[in-house]
Amino acid sequence: MTDALKQINKDIVPITEWLPAGRGGAEPLPWVIAGPCSAESAEQMLATARGLANSPHVKAFRAGIWKPRTRPNSFEGIGAEGLDWLTRVKAETGLPTATEVANKHHVELCLEHGVDILWIGARTTVSPFSVQEIADALRGSDVPVFVKNPINPELALWLGAIERLHAVGVRKLGAIHRGFSSYGETQFRNDPNWRIPIELKRLLPDLPLICDPSHITGSRQLIEPVSQMAMDLGIQGLIIESHIDPDHALSDAKQQVTPEELCRMLERLKVRNAGITDREVKRKIAQFRAEISQVDVKIIQNLAERMRWVDEIGRLKHEHNIPVLQIERWENLLGDHIARGLKAGLDAEFIKALFELIHTQAVKRQL
């Protein structure tokens, strides 16, 4: 960890100090920020919030006021009028409110209306200029800010946004993992790519990290299993889209659930946060970890051996003016690897991603 990251980690205000358990006393896990993708009307907001307030897990109410959309003819949010509806939700339910900001004007309006929590969306995180504009507008304020991961799988952009906010004095910081765009069709709207949020947590262990299963999945049927996956990885906070009538929502209808469904789902989730106390279990885990370490050493040695042969082939290609990339051979090779992996009980997507990474490195060495 660099000195800069150490300082950020040291300065972060614990989330329990600005999002306390409050309702229900003891801290219920998981804790959740929930509400509609978009604010559509005061009635929709209040009805949704009343249903969500029945769960001790729901700690704050979220709604999109401004919606960055791919196409200009899509519903782009109700605008500033929705901020008054957030105020009404807080007055009636006592839930803190949260919304997304994408520029200086959004920040100023949210601060004027007393919005409790802000977040920077994935489309904004990709632009250092936009993040800096938001950071400058937040200078001197005490509002908590979450940063969603950028659309593309790049940890540096995510860290950079957090660093910009820290540099202007924001100390109530958090991160939201909402998945990453990927080439080709998968079962998810956005690839979870768990290794990136795990690495973020390694670099900033005290940074609150929450998961957005709504945007990862794009499907209400998959929200529960992905939420449980997040719990199993030690992520104990979620941000989930909930709508009183999801099928008729003006945005992201397929990934929203009713407040009643969400409350029931949250009761089913299991948070595995117990320490290992059984001595025999500890011994077995230590033994298995030692075996894994030995396998890891062999993998590294085999990769080094593979790259040595790659270098030999590269020299021959250069000597005989043969192009580095042999696409037909690569496609056949990848197909064989996937088939062997499936026979060995390994996931096809895992094998594909692994050997694509190895192949990319091999091509680089031969250039």
Buried (B, 14 or more C-beta within 10 A) or exposed (E): EEEEBEEBBEEBBEBEEBBEEEBEEEEBBBBBBBBBBBBBEBEBBBBBBBBBBEBBBBBBBBBBBBBBEEEEEEBBBBEBEBBEBBBBBBEEBEBBBBBBBBEBEBBEBBBEBEBBBBBBBBBBBBBEEBBBBBBEBBEEBEBBBBBBBBBEBBBEBBBBBBBBBBBBEBBBBBBBBBBBEBEEEEEBBBBBBBEBBBEBBEBBEBBBBBBBBBBBBBBBEBBBEBBBBBBEBEBBBBBBBBBBBBEEBBBBBBBBBBBBBBBEBBEEBEBEEEEEEEEEEEEEEEEEEEEEEEEEEEEEEEEEEEBEEBEEBBEEBEEEEEEBEBEEEBEEEBEEBBEEBEEEEBEEBEBBBBBEEBBEBBBEBBE
